[in-house]
């Protein structure tokens, strides 16, 4: 089911760290997060849609840095 919202842009509602009990696909690099590895789960909105994503910890840091650099350019 897809839920729509009026928000635009990327807005995190919740971010938490976990150890994977199964394999996931990273929301940034799209490579697998293996069972037993640390990952970051985010819940939020992106351009009007609610999203739930899993990330490699380094990919999440890289994405946050990218967003911060874009914000400074504006």
Secondary structure as a PSIPRED ss2 file (coil, helix, strand):
# PSIPRED VFORMAT (PSIPRED V4.0)

   1 X C   1.000  0.000  0.000
   2 X C   1.000  0.000  0.000
   3 X C   1.000  0.000  0.000
   4 X E   0.000  0.000  1.000
   5 X C   1.000  0.000  0.000
   6 X C   1.000  0.000  0.000
   7 X C   1.000  0.000  0.000
   8 X C   1.000  0.000  0.000
   9 X C   1.000  0.000  0.000
  10 X E   0.000  0.000  1.000
  11 X E   0.000  0.000  1.000
  12 X E   0.000  0.000  1.000
  13 X E   0.000  0.000  1.000
  14 X E   0.000  0.000  1.000
  15 X E   0.000  0.000  1.000
  16 X E   0.000  0.000  1.000
  17 X E   0.000  0.000  1.000
  18 X E   0.000  0.000  1.000
  19 X E   0.000  0.000  1.000
  20 X C   1.000  0.000  0.000
  21 X C   1.000  0.000  0.000
  22 X C   1.000  0.000  0.000
  23 X C   1.000  0.000  0.000
  24 X E   0.000  0.000  1.000
  25 X E   0.000  0.000  1.000
  26 X C   1.000  0.000  0.000
  27 X C   1.000  0.000  0.000
  28 X C   1.000  0.000  0.000
  29 X C   1.000  0.000  0.000
  30 X C   1.000  0.000  0.000
  31 X C   1.000  0.000  0.000
  32 X E   0.000  0.000  1.000
  33 X E   0.000  0.000  1.000
  34 X C   1.000  0.000  0.000
  35 X C   1.000  0.000  0.000
  36 X C   1.000  0.000  0.000
  37 X C   1.000  0.000  0.000
  38 X E   0.000  0.000  1.000
  39 X E   0.000  0.000  1.000
  40 X E   0.000  0.000  1.000
  41 X E   0.000  0.000  1.000
  42 X E   0.000  0.000  1.000
  43 X E   0.000  0.000  1.000
  44 X E   0.000  0.000  1.000
  45 X E   0.000  0.000  1.000
  46 X E   0.000  0.000  1.000
  47 X C   1.000  0.000  0.000
  48 X C   1.000  0.000  0.000
  49 X E   0.000  0.000  1.000
  50 X E   0.000  0.000  1.000
  51 X E   0.000  0.000  1.000
  52 X E   0.000  0.000  1.000
  53 X E   0.000  0.000  1.000
  54 X E   0.000  0.000  1.000
  55 X E   0.000  0.000  1.000
  56 X C   1.000  0.000  0.000
  57 X H   0.000  1.000  0.000
  58 X H   0.000  1.000  0.000
  59 X H   0.000  1.000  0.000
  60 X H   0.000  1.000  0.000
  61 X H   0.000  1.000  0.000
  62 X H   0.000  1.000  0.000
  63 X H   0.000  1.000  0.000
  64 X H   0.000  1.000  0.000
  65 X H   0.000  1.000  0.000
  66 X H   0.000  1.000  0.000
  67 X H   0.000  1.000  0.000
  68 X H   0.000  1.000  0.000
  69 X H   0.000  1.000  0.000
  70 X H   0.000  1.000  0.000
  71 X H   0.000  1.000  0.000
  72 X H   0.000  1.000  0.000
  73 X H   0.000  1.000  0.000
  74 X C   1.000  0.000  0.000
